[in-house]
Amino acid sequence: MTFFKRIFLFLIVNVLIITTISIILNLLNVQPFLNAHGLDYQSLMIFCLIWGFGGAFISLAISRMMAKWMLGVRVIDPRTADATQRHLVETVHQLARAAGLSVMPQVGIYNSPEVNAFATGPSRRRSLVAVSSGLLNRMSQDELEGVLGHEISHISNGDMVTMTLIQGVVNAFVMFLARVLAYALSGIGNRGKSSGNSYLMFNILVIVFQIVFMILGSLVVAAYSRYREFRADKGGASLAGRDKMISALESLKKLQEIRDVKVEKPAFQSMKISHQERRGLIAFFATHPSLELRIERLRKEKA
């Protein structure tokens, strides 16, 4: 799916969501109430969409630069004299060509004992694949190819853009619904009420509703994130070979206890191939499925 097609589909989804909300507000007689009491919900929706998507896309635009800065990722010169690093770049480029990428991603390494890797960047033409020194030192060539195939699949699938769009939708509707409900329940537009108390109640309700809706929204974001990990595993198996992808995940499972708090940045943890596993109800908020489940899924795939 191309970048522009993805943008078009999400715009259509947004239009449908806005239309649905408008119908619901009318059926519940909320829209006339809001309009009668001075709240233009259509203008509010536009405002929330701009702020919701604006923040998400700014984060995406600077993601590659922030990865280099926050994690100390050093981009490898393809002409480097270091044989190991040169082979890493060549392997990434080989897999990228197999995935149909027309522009080769930058390849970087960051110093950390953790066994991990990630892909980021605002588009397929401006992407970065980075691996930890721990992964480079501990994994076999076959396992490394599986990991790199997974990361290249993320780029090929346009996962960074799609996740940004989903986060933008969630941000926008959290802002919108929190303010609409707070406005309706606080009585801020009713005459005869203390404006000071009404505005205080409005602000309190906005905070409460935003927390509640962000929790619910994070379930949606996390669910899609888990789906994209399964899809990237399948893509990595297609590019590098299923046995190599399974071997890579098994190696990550054995080595996932090796952690490095210096590079555990919240903004980048969800991008990494290996993630601290969550159990129980908290698993619904996890951005990654368990490695055990990912391995099981791949084993069930037809060769």
C-alpha positions, 0 to 999 in steps of 0.5 A: 500500500502506497503512502498516498493511498494510506493517507487517503484511506485514513482521511476517508475513515476520519470523514466516516467517523465524523459523520457517525459522531454527527448522526449520534449527536443529532439522534441524542439531541446533543448537537442542538444543545451544544449549538444552543449553548455556544459550542461549535462542535464542528470547529472543535473537531477541526481544532482537535484534528489539527492538534491531534495529527500535528503532534503525531506527524511532528514526532514522525518527521523527527523520529530518525534524528531523535533516534540518533540523538537519544540512543546514540545511533551511529550511521555506518558508512557503506564504504567502511573498512570494518568488515562486520559493519560493512557486511551489516550494511550489505545485508540490509541493502540486499533485503531492502532490494528484495522488499522492493525498496527503491531507496536504501535505508540508513544503517546504524549501530548503537552501543548497548548490551541489550539484544535489540533492533528497530526501524524508524523514519518518516517514510520508506525513502527516509528510513533508518535500521539500527541494531545494538552492539549486543545483537551484533555480537551475540547473534549468528548470521542467520539470526541477524538476517531474520531480525533485519528482514523483520525491520525491513518489513516494517519499512516496506509495510509503511508501519511508521506512517500507519502508526502515526495516523492511528495515534493521530486519530486517537489523539484527536478524538480523545481531545474532542470527546473529552471537551464535548462531554465536559461541556455538556455535563459542567453546565458551562453554557447554562444561564443562572449558574456560577461561571467560575464553578462551571469553568472549574468543573469543565476543566476537571471533567476534561482532565478526567475524560482525557485520562479515561479516553486515552486509556481506551485509545491506547488499547486500540493503538496497542492492538494494531501495534501487535498486529504489525509485529505479527505481519513484520515477522511474516514479512521477515520470514518471506525475505530471510527465510522462515527458519531464520526468522524463527531462529532469530525470535528464539534467540531474542527470547533467550536473551531478552533478560539482558537490559540496558536502562540507558537506552530504554527510551519510552519513545522508541521502546515500541519500535524495537523488535524485542520488548519486555513481555506483559502478563495478565490484563496489562498484556492488552496494553502491550505493543508487542505479542509475546515472543512465544506466541510470535514463534508459534504463529510462524511455525503454523505458517505454511512453508 
